[in-house]
Amino acid sequence: MSRIAQDRAVRTREALIISAAEIFDEFGYAGAGVTKILERAGVTTGAMYFHFKSKSELATAVMSAQQQSIEPPQGSHGLQRLVDITLVWAVRLRTDPLLRAGVRLSVEQGSFGLQDATAFLNWRDAIVECLDVARDEGDLLADADPHAIAEFLVGACTGVQLYSQLISGREDLLRRTVGMWRMLLPGIATPQARQRVLLDADRGYAV
Amino acid sequence: MSRIAQDRAVRTREALIISAAEIFDEFGYAGAGVTKILERAGVTTGAMYFHFKSKSELATAVMSAQQQSIEPPQGSHGLQRLVDITLVWAVRLRTDPLLRAGVRLSVEQGSFGLQDATAFLNWRDAIVECLDVARDEGDLLADADPHAIAEFLVGACTGVQLYSQLISGREDLLRRTVGMWRMLLPGIATPQARQRVLLDADRGYAV
């Protein structure tokens, strides 16, 4: 494929994922028609099938693209970076269609016969990366296991956003995320690290 | 209504909820036909409509009935009772259709247009009850808020079971639940209470 054709293919794929996310976010999996997605993306059926063989493949791609929406405040690293990622996530989950659709599909996937843990494992790996830095810097308790903490966090965040969605349409998700860290930090971080880590809700809006 | 007719109505309602749970657990909401549920329950359409006007009302009743499946070890109370409830939950979620369907429908309800927090709020209230006892016994840290902890726990457990389901078909859920408590207890319970609380996975099987 020529460079120009390659660029076009990448753009088409991106447009399909974004449009699919918007439609999935609005209508859910069952209500999302492929025709609607193609119209929104301005893409032909043939072009879609070059990238995705089915609506289910599109849903899988949307689920896997969640992390593209998250950019934690520059310069933060280790434990602070992990906290920041969750705060930004809590804010963006209220407005970003790619993130909203990814989370919605991940949670509801059983209803359309999927069982794909990829998005959860991607989050786990991103969290382990932060926790490994935190451990190297001496910020974690001696018996804290980055892998186990990361798996718990992925589950906990998934459930907390679902609870928040049912109770408040996610209006209180940022506050709940801060509260989660207040409960969790004593079990994973050293007292020194806990004093240093900033839990201001404002950080969820930082770039 | 005579006493006999009342008893029969209660039994019919119970049979419908149990049968609906079995069918929802197996086929999900979309795949669960009302005819299948009626056949399984041995109930006529007319008898069903006396109790439930629609499949959606049946689903709501199944979601709300989750706690009927949980009986923690006798004699445990306060913080230990709360831990025990989650361990029994982790075990029974592998086999009990009423619990499995309740949790599945609660998580997937967005896919069929429901937004019903009742089951989550029932869990929250049951947890607050245990935590209030724990607080009265001096087992909680001074700044621990039973209501906030309970809301976080409902979300966390919901997400952890979903993660466990995707990774292992819930085979590792009991282990993950024990791990959750090891991470959480330092943030909510006094050192004395933490030493006393038993986290043996075996307690999930106790009656």
Interface residues (C-beta under 8 A of the other chain):
Chain A: G28 Y29 A30 R104 V107 E108 G110 S111 F112 Q115 D116 A117 F120 A148 I149 E151 F152 V154 G155 A156 C157 T158 G159 V160 Q161 L162 Y163 S164 Q165 L166 I167 R176 G179 M180 R182 M183 L184 L185 P186 G187 I188
Chain B: G28 Y29 A30 R104 V107 E108 G110 S111 F112 Q115 D116 A117 F120 A148 I149 E151 F152 V154 G155 A156 C157 T158 G159 V160 Q161 L162 Y163 S164 Q165 L166 I167 R176 G179 M180 R182 M183 L184 L185 P186 G187 I188
